[in-house]
């Protein structure tokens, strides 16, 4: 699988270069992003892809000095579960 960073989303492609998942965010000012959507194709669920996408969003926030509002229910669950994400939680 290949994870690609675009302007306001991370995309995951399978070995055939087909998009099988994404996590999107919106910029809310200079120092804040809102994770608003996480999706993984039904055929690829249960492989940790969504968790990896949220992790990439957290890394993006850290690299860019931003805080995160996890509006997406899956991202919110990840932030609630993973104490190591608290440094970027708004």
C-alpha positions as CSV (number, residue, x, y, z in Angstrom):
1,X,0.0,0.0,0.0
2,X,1.1,3.5,-0.7
3,X,0.1,6.6,1.3
4,X,0.1,9.9,-0.4
5,X,-0.2,13.4,1.1
6,X,-2.3,15.9,-0.9
7,X,-3.2,19.4,0.0
8,X,-6.0,18.6,2.5
9,X,-6.1,14.8,2.6
10,X,-4.1,11.6,2.8
11,X,-4.9,8.9,0.4
12,X,-4.1,5.2,0.4
13,X,-3.6,3.3,-2.8
14,X,-3.6,-0.5,-3.2
15,X,-0.9,-2.3,-5.2
16,X,-3.0,-1.7,-8.4
17,X,-2.9,2.1,-7.7
18,X,-6.6,2.1,-6.8
19,X,-7.7,4.5,-4.1
20,X,-9.0,2.5,-1.2
21,X,-9.1,5.0,1.6
22,X,-8.7,8.6,2.6
23,X,-8.6,11.0,5.5
24,X,-9.5,14.6,4.9
25,X,-9.1,17.8,6.9
26,X,-10.0,21.4,6.7
27,X,-7.7,24.3,7.7
28,X,-9.2,26.5,10.4
29,X,-6.9,29.5,10.5
30,X,-3.1,29.3,10.7
31,X,-2.7,26.9,13.5
32,X,-5.7,24.5,13.5
33,X,-6.9,21.7,11.3
34,X,-10.2,19.8,11.5
35,X,-10.1,16.1,10.6
36,X,-13.6,15.8,9.1
37,X,-13.6,12.5,7.3
38,X,-11.9,9.1,7.4
39,X,-12.9,6.3,4.9
40,X,-11.6,2.9,4.0
41,X,-13.2,0.7,1.4
42,X,-15.2,-2.2,2.8
43,X,-12.9,-4.8,1.2
44,X,-9.8,-3.4,3.1
45,X,-11.2,-2.7,6.5
46,X,-9.6,-4.4,9.5
47,X,-6.1,-3.9,8.3
48,X,-5.2,-0.8,10.3
49,X,-5.5,1.6,7.4
50,X,-7.8,4.1,9.0
51,X,-5.5,4.2,12.1
52,X,-2.5,4.8,9.9
53,X,-4.4,7.6,8.1
54,X,-5.2,9.4,11.4
55,X,-1.6,8.8,12.5
56,X,-0.4,10.6,9.3
57,X,-2.7,13.5,10.1
58,X,-1.2,13.7,13.6
59,X,2.3,13.7,12.1
60,X,1.2,16.4,9.7
61,X,0.0,18.6,12.5
62,X,3.2,18.1,14.5
63,X,5.4,19.0,11.5
64,X,3.4,22.1,10.8
65,X,2.9,23.3,14.3
66,X,-0.9,22.8,14.2
67,X,-3.5,21.6,16.6
68,X,-6.3,19.2,15.6
69,X,-10.0,19.1,16.2
70,X,-11.0,15.5,15.5
71,X,-14.6,16.1,14.2
72,X,-14.7,12.7,12.3
73,X,-16.1,10.1,14.7
74,X,-13.3,7.6,13.9
75,X,-10.6,10.2,14.4
76,X,-12.2,11.3,17.7
77,X,-12.1,7.7,18.9
78,X,-8.4,7.5,18.0
79,X,-7.7,10.6,19.9
80,X,-9.6,9.3,22.9
81,X,-7.7,6.0,22.8
82,X,-4.2,7.2,22.1
83,X,-2.7,9.4,24.8
84,X,0.3,10.1,22.5
85,X,-1.9,12.3,20.3
86,X,-2.8,14.7,23.2
87,X,0.0,17.1,22.3
88,X,-1.8,18.1,19.1
89,X,-5.4,17.9,20.4
90,X,-7.2,21.3,20.4
